[in-house]
């Protein structure tokens, strides 16, 4: 169904940090930008996660917080 609309589907377990990074990497590689991120499913976002100066390398660093 995603292919019918031009959307991209990527199964992501939001409790697995590497899955989240993979999701952002795919979005970045396909579109060269990420305009918005919506924290959903009650997932805690560490302080500074939405810092406008944060780049993909910074996001890839595993948080000291565990889910």
C-alpha positions as a Markdown table, in Angstrom:
| # | Residue | x | y | z |
|---|---|---|---|---|
| 1 | Unk | 0.0 | 0.0 | 0.0 |
| 2 | Unk | 2.8 | 2.4 | 0.7 |
| 3 | Unk | 4.1 | 2.0 | -2.8 |
| 4 | Unk | 0.7 | 3.0 | -4.2 |
| 5 | Unk | 0.9 | 6.5 | -2.5 |
| 6 | Unk | 4.6 | 7.1 | -2.8 |
| 7 | Unk | 5.0 | 6.6 | 1.0 |
| 8 | Unk | 7.9 | 4.7 | 2.5 |
| 9 | Unk | 7.2 | 2.0 | 5.1 |
| 10 | Unk | 9.8 | 1.0 | 7.6 |
| 11 | Unk | 8.9 | -1.3 | 10.5 |
| 12 | Unk | 10.2 | 0.4 | 13.6 |
| 13 | Unk | 10.2 | -0.8 | 17.2 |
| 14 | Unk | 10.2 | 2.5 | 19.1 |
| 15 | Unk | 11.6 | 0.7 | 22.2 |
| 16 | Unk | 14.8 | -0.2 | 20.2 |
| 17 | Unk | 17.0 | 2.9 | 19.8 |
| 18 | Unk | 18.8 | 1.5 | 16.7 |
| 19 | Unk | 15.4 | 1.1 | 15.0 |
| 20 | Unk | 14.7 | 4.8 | 15.6 |
| 21 | Unk | 18.1 | 5.8 | 14.2 |
| 22 | Unk | 17.5 | 3.6 | 11.2 |
| 23 | Unk | 14.2 | 5.3 | 10.6 |
| 24 | Unk | 15.8 | 8.8 | 10.7 |
| 25 | Unk | 18.7 | 7.7 | 8.5 |
| 26 | Unk | 16.3 | 6.4 | 5.8 |
| 27 | Unk | 14.3 | 9.6 | 5.9 |
| 28 | Unk | 17.5 | 11.7 | 5.7 |
| 29 | Unk | 18.9 | 9.7 | 2.9 |
| 30 | Unk | 15.7 | 9.8 | 0.9 |
| 31 | Unk | 14.7 | 13.5 | 1.5 |
| 32 | Unk | 18.0 | 15.2 | 2.7 |
| 33 | Unk | 16.0 | 16.7 | 5.6 |
| 34 | Unk | 13.7 | 16.0 | 8.4 |
| 35 | Unk | 11.2 | 18.8 | 9.1 |
| 36 | Unk | 9.3 | 17.3 | 12.0 |
| 37 | Unk | 9.5 | 14.4 | 14.5 |
| 38 | Unk | 6.6 | 13.3 | 16.6 |
| 39 | Unk | 7.4 | 11.5 | 19.8 |
| 40 | Unk | 4.5 | 9.1 | 20.3 |
| 41 | Unk | 3.6 | 5.9 | 22.1 |
| 42 | Unk | 4.8 | 7.3 | 25.4 |
| 43 | Unk | 8.5 | 7.2 | 24.5 |
| 44 | Unk | 10.7 | 9.4 | 26.6 |
| 45 | Unk | 13.0 | 11.8 | 24.6 |
| 46 | Unk | 16.2 | 12.7 | 26.4 |
| 47 | Unk | 17.0 | 16.3 | 27.0 |
| 48 | Unk | 18.4 | 18.1 | 24.0 |
| 49 | Unk | 17.0 | 15.6 | 21.5 |
| 50 | Unk | 15.3 | 18.4 | 19.6 |
| 51 | Unk | 18.2 | 20.8 | 19.7 |
| 52 | Unk | 18.2 | 22.5 | 16.2 |
| 53 | Unk | 22.0 | 22.2 | 16.1 |
| 54 | Unk | 21.8 | 18.4 | 16.6 |
| 55 | Unk | 22.9 | 16.5 | 13.5 |
| 56 | Unk | 22.5 | 12.9 | 12.5 |
| 57 | Unk | 25.7 | 11.9 | 14.1 |
| 58 | Unk | 24.6 | 13.4 | 17.4 |
| 59 | Unk | 21.2 | 11.5 | 17.2 |
| 60 | Unk | 23.0 | 8.2 | 16.6 |
| 61 | Unk | 24.7 | 8.4 | 20.0 |
| 62 | Unk | 22.8 | 6.0 | 22.2 |
| 63 | Unk | 21.2 | 7.8 | 25.1 |
| 64 | Unk | 22.3 | 7.1 | 28.6 |
| 65 | Unk | 18.6 | 6.6 | 29.4 |
| 66 | Unk | 17.2 | 3.1 | 28.9 |
| 67 | Unk | 13.7 | 2.5 | 27.7 |
